[in-house]
Amino acid sequence: MKALILNSGVGRRMGVLTSEHPKCMTDISAHDTILSRQLRLLSEAGVEEVIMTTGLFNDILVDYCHSLQLPLRYTFVYNPDYASTNYIQSIYCARELLHNEDILLLHGDLVFEKEALKQALSHPDSCVTVSSTLPLPLKDFKAVIEGGCVRKVGIEFFEHAMACQPLYKLLARDWNKWLDSIIRFCEDGVNTCYAENALNEISADICIRPLDVKDMLCNEIDTPEDLAFMSMRVREVERLGK
């Protein structure tokens, strides 16, 4: 299974913390950045290949990944239009590497614990992490769940919804349909929306199961306040060996 990590965003809401490197290289603990922790946990879980989309600070990010000396094979895909498009365009740039593959898809600012990753990788179907215990966020992703499948993902949905974080395990049969929809969007010039907009167009044709991780650590970092809170959570889970 290939991991697709989306790291082409600018991270403006992090302020000076992203003035010299991408958000994913922000320290999350005394010994890890967001990205080094992601990659270490992926490697420990048996993932061997990583496709990573890049944008601003491309060279810094590439050098950093290699400096970690993890047993991972990297392919970096630069999105030259990173400043004016969303990550749907970055996935489009990597499209030739992604067809007919089982994919673990995650955002580069996502912090998760081992058990959440383990459950996603071992799930028999395509799945995405949700939480039945967290309140619905106002501005972040929610997943609309109907008949045991995720039918919509977006910030605007509140009915029949759960908080949703972008950690997807996607079987090739489902991912191919989503990727084809992404390609159609981008080739029609629709590249400033979320990739989930393309998913919502074809969600009736596939079934992505909700993986309820409840109170497990599995959250994105968008602001310095998020970083402070998530750093505290990382210390907690590491103390407990999670």
N, C-alpha and C positions, 0 to 999 in steps of 0.2 A: 504494500500500500504506500502510495506517495502522499506526503504532506504538502499542502499548498498554503503558504503563509503570506498574507497580504501586508506588505510593508511599504507601500508607495504613498501613503498619506503624509501630509506636512506636519500635523500635530500642533496647529496654531494655538489651541486652548491650553497647551502646556507652558506657554510663555517662554521665558529664557531657558527652560530646561531642554528645549529642542532647538536651540540656536546654533548648536555645533554638531549635532548628530541626530539621527532619526529617533522618534519616540521610543521605539523598541529597545534602544540601547540605554534607556534611563535605568539607574540603579533601583532595584526593588528590595535588596537586602544587602548585608555587608559583603556578600560573596557572589551576588548574581545581579544581572540586569534582567529586564522583562524577557528579552530574547534568549539570553544564555540559559535561563531557567526553562523556558519553553523547549529549547533544543535538547537540553540535557534530559528532560522528562520524556521527550519523544524518543530519543536514542535508547533510554532505559526500557521503554515500552516495546522496543523492537523495530521502530521505524528506521529505515536506512537511507531513504531518499527524500530530499526537500527541494521543492520548487518555491522560490521566493521572489515576489514582485518587489520592485524597488522604484524609487523616485529621487527626491532630494537626498543628497549625501550618499549616492549610490556607491561610490568607491570606498567610502568609510565603512559602510555596512558590509560590503563584500570582504574587505580585509578583516573586519572584526569577526565575522563568522569563521573564517579560516583560522584565525588566531586561537579560537576555542579548542581546536584540535580534537573535535568529537568525531566518532566513526560514522559520519554522515556524508552522503554525496549531494552536493549542491548544484542547482542550476538557477542562476539569477536572471530575471527578466525585467528589463528596464522599461518603464512607461514614460516616454518623452513628454507626454501631455499630462503628467501627474498633477500639475498645478491647476488645470482647468477641467479635469474629469474626475470621476469617482472610481472606486476600485473595480467597478464593472469593466472599465476600459483596461485595467491592468490584467484582469483575467483574460480578456480578449487578446491581449498581447501574448499571453502564454498558451493560447488555445491549442497550438500544434503539439504541445507536450502533455495534453490533458485528456484527450479522447480515449475512450475504452479503458479507463483506469478507475480502480477504486481509489477514492480520494478522502483524505482527512483535511478538511478546510477550516482554517482559523485565521483570525485577525492577529496582527503582530503585537497588539496591545492587550491581548487576553492573558489573564493570569488564572491558572487552574491548579487543582491539586491532582495527585496521582490517581486517586480513585475515580474522579470524573473522567479522566482520559482513559483509564482502563475500561470503564463501563461503555464508553463510546466505541472504543476499538473492538470490544467483544460483542457488541450488539449484533444480532443476526440480520437486522434490516438497516436501511438507511435511517439515520436519526440526527437530531439536533438537541442540544442541551436547553432545558427549560427549568423553571423553578415554580413549584406550587406553593412555596412558603414565603417567597419574597413578594412585596407589594408591586403592583404594576408600575413601571417607571413612566414618567410623563413624556420624556424625550428619547428614550432608548427603545430597542427592539422588543416587540411583543409577538408571540406566535398564536395564531388562531387555530384551535384544535377542534376538529369535527370528525366523528367516527374513528377515533384513534389515530388520525393522521394530521399533520400540520398542513393547513390549507392556505394560510397567508402568513407572511412575516413582514413586519414594518413597524414604524414608530406610531402610526396613526390608528392602530387597531386596539380596541378595549373590550369588545364583547367576545365571550367564549375564549379568552386569551390568558396566557401565562407570560411572565417575564422570560425573555429568551436571550441567550448569549451565543455568539457566532463560533461555536465548536460543532462542526458537522462531520459525521462519518457517512460517506455517500458511496453506495454501490454503483458500479459502472453503468448499469442499466438506467438508473435514476439520474446520475450525474450527466450522462450524455444528453439527456433531454433538457436539463437545466443549461448546460453549456451551449447547446444549439440555440436555446432561447437568448442567452447572453450574446451570442454571435449575431443573431438577427437584430437585437436592440442596437448594438454598436454599429453594425453596417447600415442601419437606418439613421445613424447619427444621434441615437439616444444613449448618451454615455456619461451623464452627470447624475444619474440616479443610483440607487443601490442595486447590486446584483440581485437582491431579493425581489426587486420589481419584476425581473425576468423570470424568477422562480414562480411568483404569484400567477403569471400568465399560463403556466403549464402544470400547476400543482394538482389539478384534477386528474392528470394523467400518471402521477406517481404517488407514492406514499412514503413520506419522511415521518418516522415515528418521533413523538416527543420523548426525550430521555430526561426524566425528572431527577435532577441532582439536588433538589431541595436546598439545604443550607450549606452544601459543599462550596468550597472556594472555586468560583468560576465567573469572573467578572472582567470587564474591560476597564482600562484606565484612560480617561479623557482629560482630566484636569489635575492640577497639583493636589487638590483636596482628595480626589480619588487615589492618587499615589500614596498619600499619607495613610489613608485608611487601608489600602491594599497591602502596604508594607507591614502594617500591624497584623493583618490576617495571615500573611506569609510567615511571619515569626511564629504565630500560633500553630499553623499546620506543620511547620518544620519541627517545632518543639514536640508535637504529637507524632512525628514521623510519617505524616501524610504526604 
